[in-house]
Amino acid sequence: MFTPERFAGGLLALASLSTVAYAQAMPGRYGFGTPATAPDLARFLTVQPDGRGLPPGSGNAAAGAKVYAQSCFACHGDKLQGNPAKGIGGDRLIGGRGSLATAAPVKTVESYWPYSTTLFDYVKRAMPFSAPGSLSDDDAYAVVAYILAEGKVIKPSETMNAQTLPKVMMPNRDGFIPDSRPELDLYR
């Protein structure tokens, strides 16, 4: 006897059989793409707050000022003040210390970011806006050194690298409350 339930069940069974047949016809491959090589994967880095994942290289504020002038100032301004008025949207990078709990918080590298390694990771992956990921490791370290020196987080003479960068104590490092949700243990 024909019923809508039996018809739906028949369609489901037919769909299941065709899926199994398709999967058997394509054992383990879809027939496109190539395996990722070590150089392919080397472009993708994951930098931890303690510095794990930082690449070799180094840079200082003097070198960073040159890279910044070439690749960053159009969006972030000549004095790291940002450029939102021009519609470019580059954030302000320095200043704003102590402003986060006020009615007009200013989120900058020195007022908000808890880890200097996160700054490196972001600069390396996402900057400059017009060519994300195009900075060399040395250029990324240099730009980070320049931003940190201009924000008076480090001395202008300091060199940033995989050993020194994780030791930088950001002004707002203790301004965050640990997330106590128990499910976060699943991701550690």
Order of alpha helices (4+ residues) and beta strands (2+ residues): alpha-alpha-beta-alpha-alpha-alpha-alpha-beta
